[in-house]
Each structure stands twice: as structure tokens, then as C-alpha cells.
Amino acid sequence: MEIDTPFARATAVVLPAWIDYNGHMNVGYYHVAFDIAADAFFDWLGFTQAFRKRHGSSTFALESHLSFVREVKEGDPLRYEARLLDFDHKRVHFYQEMFHATEGWLAATYESLSVHVDIAARRTAPMPDELGQRLATILREHARLPRPWQVGHVISARPVARG
């Protein structure tokens, strides 16, 4: 199995409805845009619609951290890169970067933790072994990528030195 390292198949365009009174993408829509990109990433990880239906499960977001690097405006084409940072029997820790698709600069980063859920019970549940094996294979490859400085970043009025 060939592993995209990083996963880089998601794209979008900044929609007019996403623009705020400052003339750039509103903060809330960064979450929307990253969530849409995460759908493609999670599908590739193995959390497909068929998987969810077969196992009566899905994933729910537990926590996320969004960093704004450079503003994007209406009509800007976007591309995303995603990587698996870690996982256990119930949780998936991942990271995404949003780039301007034609100019190449980094616009924002998104670190998130999701949990596997039994939909009928509406409770966390262990992932099936078949998925855990795929995630382990992907993690081995993605662990070779440099760890982004934003991962685990703490919000502070005083910048943290990047070593």
C-alpha cells in the first residue's frame, strides 16, 4: 500500500459567504474549510461512508487548535496537506495545513483530536482492528515528516521560543 506523505488531495475555493466585514475569510469559516478538508483525509484513513454504515460508527471532534498565518480572500483557491500525528483504540490526533493553491504560501494550520463513536449508543467506542492496522501503517510513514512547531502550541501573550 502506497501512503501519501503527507496526504494532499483536498482543495477548496474561498466562497463569498465565508467573507466577513474585514474583507477576508471569517474565523468560523476556517473551521468549516478545515472540516471539509478533514472529510477527505478521514475517508482516505479508512473512515469511509461504507465503514461508518458497516460498523454503525463515526467520529466526533473533541478538541482543535487553529492558527491563522495569512489571510485568504474571496475566490482564493486553497489546497490542504494533512498528516496523522497519533492514534489509540478510540482517538485520532491529526494536523492540517491550508495553503494558497496557486501562490503556495501557508494560510493557516489546524490541529485536532477526534474520537471514534458508536452512533446508536452515542458513546465513544474502540475502533475495529482493521482500521487500527491501517492507521498504524499510515502513522509509521507520517512520523517521518518533521513535527510542525504548531503541534501542541499553547496560547499565550508571550511568544514561545521555537527551538
C-alpha positions, 0 to 999 in steps of 0.5 A: 500500500502506497501512503501519501506523505503527507496526504494532499488531495483536498482543495477548496475555493474561498466562497463569498459567504465565508467573507466577513466585514474585514474583507477576508475569510471569517474565523468560523469559516476556517473551521468549516474549510478545515472540516471539509478538508478533514472529510477527505483525509478521514475517508482516505484513513479508512473512515469511509461512508461504507465503514461508518454504515458497516460498523454503525460508527463515526467520529466526533471532534473533541478538541482543535487548535487553529492558527491563522498565518495569512489571510485568504480572500474571496475566490482564493483557491486553497489546497490542504496537506494533512498528516496523522500525528497519533492514534489509540483504540478510540482517538485520532490526533491529526494536523492540517495545513491550508495553503494558497493553491496557486501562490503556495504560501501557508494560510493557516494550520489546524490541529485536532483530536477526534474520537471514534463513536458508536452512533446508536449508543452515542458513546465513544467506542474502540475502533475495529482492528482493521482500521487500527492496522491501517492507521498504524501503517499510515502513522509509521510513514507520517512520523517521518515528516518533521513535527510542525512547531504548531503541534501542541502550541499553547496560547499565550501573550508571550511568544514561545521560543521555537527551538 
